[in-house]
Amino acid sequence: MEKIIFRKLLLDITLRALTITFSLGLIVWIVQAVNYLDFVIGEGHNFKIYFYYNLFNFPKIIHRILPFVFAISIFFELLKYEKNNELLIFWTNGVSKKRFILNLIKFTLIVTIIQIFIGNLVSPSSQFKARGFLKDSNMDFLPNLINQGKFIDTVSGLTIFINEKTENNSFKNIYIQEGQLFDFKQSSNQIIYAKEGFLIDENKKLFRLLNGKNISTNDEKLISFEFDKIDYDLSKFSSKTIKVPKIQELPTLKIIKCSFNLMSGKIYNDEVFTCETGKLKNLNQELYKRFIKPLYFPLLALVCCFLLTISKEQNNYTINTIKIFLFVFLILVTSETLMRYAEASKIQLFLLACLPIIIYYIIYNFLIQKVKL
């Protein structure tokens, strides 16, 4: 009987958590997708890349909101059980409040492991995959960005200006600058002016220019010639989008190696990213987010268990539930705020890791004494 009623409680908490997670996660995902619209499409990538980039960033949102969702789910599920007198079923079946708390904490440890798994494997790999879509994109949305009266510098090393766009999709008075305008040492620098032009191939990557002039550099000399027709290839250019993975996209093992080598005064080289002292604080904050923040899950569950010490029959029941909720909220804020103190020190990381464990045992002993009264 005890296993059955506990199974129902944990199932109710899980269902509530899943419902809130995907509902809230979807809202955040939509808002984020709107914010990414200018970032992705504005850099010349197509809608397919935009969709995949947003889709693979969804695990990051889940990892971010899960602590809040988990605490809210336990808190309101315990309130519901008290309101419906379902907690009495536990007490009448010989389940002590201490045993109730320990079983709930065991369940919380499983959720903690899931959070660590998401933070260390699922979220970084999915974000890295999303970055890969941008990296491998061939800029097939670029032609749609070419509008009249607007400088287009979406791609690296290229600036395009169109004075007029006609109804038959041709362009007039076209200015193209490739490379740096006054850097004569670069042989790839050139300026092209054409009276007319249009995109000719099916992928719209070939710009046919008519009646214009080309000025380029070669061996620090200026070369100029006029042309009746010339085809300018747009496919050789890449987006300005940052393609080097960010710290939150890196595998955990690489972050640990880089961080601990830097804190030990050693040099660590990696093919994927540059391991340098200036990134040490961000590296340690990422380690805090992946390993230390999940340690607050048992603490959040423990604080929610203070609801077992009050009864709906009490006059100050509502006030006490609000106090407990504020305590839960304080734990969430504390776990988030302490991340900024994960700086360039092994001792700081160790103390930050020990803090939730120490607080847990203090509150646990206090709570057990309280439920025994």
Contacts in CASP RR format, 6 or more apart in sequence:
PFRMAT RR
TARGET T0000
AUTHOR 0000-0000-0000
METHOD contacts of the structure
MODEL  1
MEKIIFRKLLLDITLRALTITFSLGLIVWIVQAVNYLDFVIGEGHNFKIY
FYYNLFNFPKIIHRILPFVFAISIFFELLKYEKNNELLIFWTNGVSKKRF
ILNLIKFTLIVTIIQIFIGNLVSPSSQFKARGFLKDSNMDFLPNLINQGK
FIDTVSGLTIFINEKTENNSFKNIYIQEGQLFDFKQSSNQIIYAKEGFLI
DENKKLFRLLNGKNISTNDEKLISFEFDKIDYDLSKFSSKTIKVPKIQEL
PTLKIIKCSFNLMSGKIYNDEVFTCETGKLKNLNQELYKRFIKPLYFPLL
ALVCCFLLTISKEQNNYTINTIKIFLFVFLILVTSETLMRYAEASKIQLF
LLACLPIIIYYIIYNFLIQKVKL
1 93 0 8 1.000
2 93 0 8 1.000
2 94 0 8 1.000
2 95 0 8 1.000
5 89 0 8 1.000
5 90 0 8 1.000
5 93 0 8 1.000
5 95 0 8 1.000
6 95 0 8 1.000
6 103 0 8 1.000
9 77 0 8 1.000
9 81 0 8 1.000
9 104 0 8 1.000
10 107 0 8 1.000
12 77 0 8 1.000
12 80 0 8 1.000
13 73 0 8 1.000
13 74 0 8 1.000
13 77 0 8 1.000
13 107 0 8 1.000
14 73 0 8 1.000
16 73 0 8 1.000
16 76 0 8 1.000
16 77 0 8 1.000
17 69 0 8 1.000
17 70 0 8 1.000
17 73 0 8 1.000
20 69 0 8 1.000
20 72 0 8 1.000
20 73 0 8 1.000
21 62 0 8 1.000
21 65 0 8 1.000
21 66 0 8 1.000
21 69 0 8 1.000
24 65 0 8 1.000
24 69 0 8 1.000
25 58 0 8 1.000
25 61 0 8 1.000
25 62 0 8 1.000
25 65 0 8 1.000
28 61 0 8 1.000
28 64 0 8 1.000
28 65 0 8 1.000
29 54 0 8 1.000
29 57 0 8 1.000
29 58 0 8 1.000
29 61 0 8 1.000
32 54 0 8 1.000
32 57 0 8 1.000
32 61 0 8 1.000
33 54 0 8 1.000
36 50 0 8 1.000
36 53 0 8 1.000
36 54 0 8 1.000
36 57 0 8 1.000
37 50 0 8 1.000
40 49 0 8 1.000
40 50 0 8 1.000
40 53 0 8 1.000
40 134 0 8 1.000
41 47 0 8 1.000
41 50 0 8 1.000
41 141 0 8 1.000
42 141 0 8 1.000
42 145 0 8 1.000
42 154 0 8 1.000
43 134 0 8 1.000
43 154 0 8 1.000
43 239 0 8 1.000
43 240 0 8 1.000
43 241 0 8 1.000
44 137 0 8 1.000
44 139 0 8 1.000
44 141 0 8 1.000
44 142 0 8 1.000
44 144 0 8 1.000
44 145 0 8 1.000
44 154 0 8 1.000
44 155 0 8 1.000
44 239 0 8 1.000
45 53 0 8 1.000
45 134 0 8 1.000
45 137 0 8 1.000
45 139 0 8 1.000
45 140 0 8 1.000
45 141 0 8 1.000
45 239 0 8 1.000
45 241 0 8 1.000
46 137 0 8 1.000
46 140 0 8 1.000
46 141 0 8 1.000
47 141 0 8 1.000
49 133 0 8 1.000
49 134 0 8 1.000
49 137 0 8 1.000
49 141 0 8 1.000
52 130 0 8 1.000
52 133 0 8 1.000
53 130 0 8 1.000
53 133 0 8 1.000
53 134 0 8 1.000
54 130 0 8 1.000
55 130 0 8 1.000
56 126 0 8 1.000
56 127 0 8 1.000
56 129 0 8 1.000
56 130 0 8 1.000
56 133 0 8 1.000
57 126 0 8 1.000
57 127 0 8 1.000
57 130 0 8 1.000
58 126 0 8 1.000
59 118 0 8 1.000
59 122 0 8 1.000
59 123 0 8 1.000
59 126 0 8 1.000
59 127 0 8 1.000
60 123 0 8 1.000
60 126 0 8 1.000
60 127 0 8 1.000
60 248 0 8 1.000
62 118 0 8 1.000
62 123 0 8 1.000
63 115 0 8 1.000
63 118 0 8 1.000
63 119 0 8 1.000
63 122 0 8 1.000
63 123 0 8 1.000
66 115 0 8 1.000
66 118 0 8 1.000
67 115 0 8 1.000
67 293 0 8 1.000
67 294 0 8 1.000
67 296 0 8 1.000
67 297 0 8 1.000
67 300 0 8 1.000
67 332 0 8 1.000
67 335 0 8 1.000
68 332 0 8 1.000
70 108 0 8 1.000
70 111 0 8 1.000
70 297 0 8 1.000
70 300 0 8 1.000
70 301 0 8 1.000
71 300 0 8 1.000
71 301 0 8 1.000
71 304 0 8 1.000
71 328 0 8 1.000
71 331 0 8 1.000
71 332 0 8 1.000
74 104 0 8 1.000
74 300 0 8 1.000
74 301 0 8 1.000
74 304 0 8 1.000
75 304 0 8 1.000
75 307 0 8 1.000
75 324 0 8 1.000
75 325 0 8 1.000
75 328 0 8 1.000
78 87 0 8 1.000
78 304 0 8 1.000
78 305 0 8 1.000
78 307 0 8 1.000
78 308 0 8 1.000
79 307 0 8 1.000
79 321 0 8 1.000
80 86 0 8 1.000
81 87 0 8 1.000
82 307 0 8 1.000
82 311 0 8 1.000
82 312 0 8 1.000
83 312 0 8 1.000
87 308 0 8 1.000
90 100 0 8 1.000
91 97 0 8 1.000
97 308 0 8 1.000
97 371 0 8 1.000
98 368 0 8 1.000
98 371 0 8 1.000
98 372 0 8 1.000
100 305 0 8 1.000
100 308 0 8 1.000
101 302 0 8 1.000
101 305 0 8 1.000
101 308 0 8 1.000
101 367 0 8 1.000
101 368 0 8 1.000
101 371 0 8 1.000
104 301 0 8 1.000
104 305 0 8 1.000
105 298 0 8 1.000
105 301 0 8 1.000
105 302 0 8 1.000
107 301 0 8 1.000
108 297 0 8 1.000
108 298 0 8 1.000
108 300 0 8 1.000
108 301 0 8 1.000
109 297 0 8 1.000
109 298 0 8 1.000
111 297 0 8 1.000
112 294 0 8 1.000
112 295 0 8 1.000
112 297 0 8 1.000
112 298 0 8 1.000
115 293 0 8 1.000
115 294 0 8 1.000
115 297 0 8 1.000
116 290 0 8 1.000
116 291 0 8 1.000
116 294 0 8 1.000
119 289 0 8 1.000
119 290 0 8 1.000
120 252 0 8 1.000
120 290 0 8 1.000
120 291 0 8 1.000
121 252 0 8 1.000
123 248 0 8 1.000
124 248 0 8 1.000
124 249 0 8 1.000
124 250 0 8 1.000
124 251 0 8 1.000
124 252 0 8 1.000
125 251 0 8 1.000
127 246 0 8 1.000
127 248 0 8 1.000
127 249 0 8 1.000
128 245 0 8 1.000
128 249 0 8 1.000
128 250 0 8 1.000
131 243 0 8 1.000
131 245 0 8 1.000
131 246 0 8 1.000
131 249 0 8 1.000
132 243 0 8 1.000
134 239 0 8 1.000
134 241 0 8 1.000
134 243 0 8 1.000
135 243 0 8 1.000
137 239 0 8 1.000
138 235 0 8 1.000
139 155 0 8 1.000
139 234 0 8 1.000
139 235 0 8 1.000
139 237 0 8 1.000
139 238 0 8 1.000
139 239 0 8 1.000
140 203 0 8 1.000
140 204 0 8 1.000
140 205 0 8 1.000
142 154 0 8 1.000
142 155 0 8 1.000
142 205 0 8 1.000
142 234 0 8 1.000
142 237 0 8 1.000
143 199 0 8 1.000
143 204 0 8 1.000
143 205 0 8 1.000
143 234 0 8 1.000
145 152 0 8 1.000
145 154 0 8 1.000
146 152 0 8 1.000
146 160 0 8 1.000
146 162 0 8 1.000
146 165 0 8 1.000
146 171 0 8 1.000
147 162 0 8 1.000
147 165 0 8 1.000
148 162 0 8 1.000
148 163 0 8 1.000
148 164 0 8 1.000
148 165 0 8 1.000
148 171 0 8 1.000
149 161 0 8 1.000
149 162 0 8 1.000
149 163 0 8 1.000
149 164 0 8 1.000
150 161 0 8 1.000
150 162 0 8 1.000
151 159 0 8 1.000
151 160 0 8 1.000
151 161 0 8 1.000
152 159 0 8 1.000
152 160 0 8 1.000
152 161 0 8 1.000
152 162 0 8 1.000
153 159 0 8 1.000
153 160 0 8 1.000
153 240 0 8 1.000
154 239 0 8 1.000
154 240 0 8 1.000
155 237 0 8 1.000
155 238 0 8 1.000
155 239 0 8 1.000
155 240 0 8 1.000
156 237 0 8 1.000
156 238 0 8 1.000
156 239 0 8 1.000
156 240 0 8 1.000
157 178 0 8 1.000
157 179 0 8 1.000
157 237 0 8 1.000
158 176 0 8 1.000
158 177 0 8 1.000
158 178 0 8 1.000
158 179 0 8 1.000
158 237 0 8 1.000
159 175 0 8 1.000
159 176 0 8 1.000
159 177 0 8 1.000
160 174 0 8 1.000
160 175 0 8 1.000
160 176 0 8 1.000
160 177 0 8 1.000
161 174 0 8 1.000
161 175 0 8 1.000
161 176 0 8 1.000
162 171 0 8 1.000
162 172 0 8 1.000
162 173 0 8 1.000
162 174 0 8 1.000
162 175 0 8 1.000
163 172 0 8 1.000
163 173 0 8 1.000
163 174 0 8 1.000
163 175 0 8 1.000
164 171 0 8 1.000
164 172 0 8 1.000
164 173 0 8 1.000
165 171 0 8 1.000
165 172 0 8 1.000
166 172 0 8 1.000
169 198 0 8 1.000
169 199 0 8 1.000
170 196 0 8 1.000
170 197 0 8 1.000
170 198 0 8 1.000
171 196 0 8 1.000
171 197 0 8 1.000
171 198 0 8 1.000
172 195 0 8 1.000
172 196 0 8 1.000
172 197 0 8 1.000
173 194 0 8 1.000
173 195 0 8 1.000
174 192 0 8 1.000
174 193 0 8 1.000
174 194 0 8 1.000
174 195 0 8 1.000
174 196 0 8 1.000
174 197 0 8 1.000
174 209 0 8 1.000
175 191 0 8 1.000
175 192 0 8 1.000
175 193 0 8 1.000
176 191 0 8 1.000
176 192 0 8 1.000
176 193 0 8 1.000
176 194 0 8 1.000
176 207 0 8 1.000
176 209 0 8 1.000
176 232 0 8 1.000
177 190 0 8 1.000
177 191 0 8 1.000
178 188 0 8 1.000
178 189 0 8 1.000
178 190 0 8 1.000
178 191 0 8 1.000
178 192 0 8 1.000
179 186 0 8 1.000
179 188 0 8 1.000
179 189 0 8 1.000
179 190 0 8 1.000
180 186 0 8 1.000
180 189 0 8 1.000
181 189 0 8 1.000
181 191 0 8 1.000
183 189 0 8 1.000
183 217 0 8 1.000
184 217 0 8 1.000
184 220 0 8 1.000
184 221 0 8 1.000
184 222 0 8 1.000
185 217 0 8 1.000
185 220 0 8 1.000
186 217 0 8 1.000
187 216 0 8 1.000
187 217 0 8 1.000
187 218 0 8 1.000
187 219 0 8 1.000
189 216 0 8 1.000
189 217 0 8 1.000
190 214 0 8 1.000
190 215 0 8 1.000
190 216 0 8 1.000
190 217 0 8 1.000
191 214 0 8 1.000
191 215 0 8 1.000
191 216 0 8 1.000
192 209 0 8 1.000
192 212 0 8 1.000
192 213 0 8 1.000
192 214 0 8 1.000
192 215 0 8 1.000
192 230 0 8 1.000
192 232 0 8 1.000
193 212 0 8 1.000
193 213 0 8 1.000
194 209 0 8 1.000
194 210 0 8 1.000
194 211 0 8 1.000
194 212 0 8 1.000
194 213 0 8 1.000
194 230 0 8 1.000
195 210 0 8 1.000
195 211 0 8 1.000
195 212 0 8 1.000
196 209 0 8 1.000
196 210 0 8 1.000
196 211 0 8 1.000
197 207 0 8 1.000
197 208 0 8 1.000
197 209 0 8 1.000
197 210 0 8 1.000
198 207 0 8 1.000
198 208 0 8 1.000
199 205 0 8 1.000
199 206 0 8 1.000
199 207 0 8 1.000
199 208 0 8 1.000
200 206 0 8 1.000
200 207 0 8 1.000
200 208 0 8 1.000
200 231 0 8 1.000
203 235 0 8 1.000
205 233 0 8 1.000
205 234 0 8 1.000
205 235 0 8 1.000
206 231 0 8 1.000
206 232 0 8 1.000
206 233 0 8 1.000
206 234 0 8 1.000
206 235 0 8 1.000
207 231 0 8 1.000
207 232 0 8 1.000
207 233 0 8 1.000
207 234 0 8 1.000
208 229 0 8 1.000
208 230 0 8 1.000
208 231 0 8 1.000
208 232 0 8 1.000
209 227 0 8 1.000
209 229 0 8 1.000
209 230 0 8 1.000
209 231 0 8 1.000
209 232 0 8 1.000
210 228 0 8 1.000
210 229 0 8 1.000
211 227 0 8 1.000
211 228 0 8 1.000
212 226 0 8 1.000
212 227 0 8 1.000
212 228 0 8 1.000
212 230 0 8 1.000
213 224 0 8 1.000
213 225 0 8 1.000
213 226 0 8 1.000
213 227 0 8 1.000
214 224 0 8 1.000
214 225 0 8 1.000
214 226 0 8 1.000
214 227 0 8 1.000
214 230 0 8 1.000
215 222 0 8 1.000
215 223 0 8 1.000
215 224 0 8 1.000
216 222 0 8 1.000
216 223 0 8 1.000
216 224 0 8 1.000
217 223 0 8 1.000
244 273 0 8 1.000
245 272 0 8 1.000
245 273 0 8 1.000
247 255 0 8 1.000
247 273 0 8 1.000
247 279 0 8 1.000
247 282 0 8 1.000
247 283 0 8 1.000
247 286 0 8 1.000
248 286 0 8 1.000
250 272 0 8 1.000
250 273 0 8 1.000
250 286 0 8 1.000
252 287 0 8 1.000
252 290 0 8 1.000
254 270 0 8 1.000
254 272 0 8 1.000
254 273 0 8 1.000
255 283 0 8 1.000
255 286 0 8 1.000
255 287 0 8 1.000
256 287 0 8 1.000
257 268 0 8 1.000
257 270 0 8 1.000
258 268 0 8 1.000
258 270 0 8 1.000
258 273 0 8 1.000
258 275 0 8 1.000
258 279 0 8 1.000
258 283 0 8 1.000
259 280 0 8 1.000
259 283 0 8 1.000
259 284 0 8 1.000
259 287 0 8 1.000
260 346 0 8 1.000
261 267 0 8 1.000
261 268 0 8 1.000
261 275 0 8 1.000
262 268 0 8 1.000
262 275 0 8 1.000
262 276 0 8 1.000
262 277 0 8 1.000
262 280 0 8 1.000
262 283 0 8 1.000
262 344 0 8 1.000
263 280 0 8 1.000
263 344 0 8 1.000
263 345 0 8 1.000
263 346 0 8 1.000
267 275 0 8 1.000
268 275 0 8 1.000
269 275 0 8 1.000
277 344 0 8 1.000
280 343 0 8 1.000
280 344 0 8 1.000
281 342 0 8 1.000
281 343 0 8 1.000
281 344 0 8 1.000
284 342 0 8 1.000
284 343 0 8 1.000
284 344 0 8 1.000
284 348 0 8 1.000
284 349 0 8 1.000
285 339 0 8 1.000
285 340 0 8 1.000
285 342 0 8 1.000
287 342 0 8 1.000
287 349 0 8 1.000
288 338 0 8 1.000
288 339 0 8 1.000
288 342 0 8 1.000
288 349 0 8 1.000
288 352 0 8 1.000
289 339 0 8 1.000
291 353 0 8 1.000
292 342 0 8 1.000
292 349 0 8 1.000
292 352 0 8 1.000
292 353 0 8 1.000
292 356 0 8 1.000
293 335 0 8 1.000
293 336 0 8 1.000
293 339 0 8 1.000
295 353 0 8 1.000
295 356 0 8 1.000
295 357 0 8 1.000
296 331 0 8 1.000
296 332 0 8 1.000
296 334 0 8 1.000
296 335 0 8 1.000
296 356 0 8 1.000
298 356 0 8 1.000
298 360 0 8 1.000
299 331 0 8 1.000
299 356 0 8 1.000
299 359 0 8 1.000
299 360 0 8 1.000
299 363 0 8 1.000
300 328 0 8 1.000
300 331 0 8 1.000
300 332 0 8 1.000
302 360 0 8 1.000
302 363 0 8 1.000
302 364 0 8 1.000
302 367 0 8 1.000
303 324 0 8 1.000
303 327 0 8 1.000
303 328 0 8 1.000
303 331 0 8 1.000
303 363 0 8 1.000
304 324 0 8 1.000
304 328 0 8 1.000
305 367 0 8 1.000
306 324 0 8 1.000
306 327 0 8 1.000
306 367 0 8 1.000
306 370 0 8 1.000
307 321 0 8 1.000
307 324 0 8 1.000
308 371 0 8 1.000
309 367 0 8 1.000
309 370 0 8 1.000
309 371 0 8 1.000
310 317 0 8 1.000
310 320 0 8 1.000
310 321 0 8 1.000
310 324 0 8 1.000
311 317 0 8 1.000
314 320 0 8 1.000
335 356 0 8 1.000
338 352 0 8 1.000
338 355 0 8 1.000
341 348 0 8 1.000
341 352 0 8 1.000
342 348 0 8 1.000
342 349 0 8 1.000
342 352 0 8 1.000
END
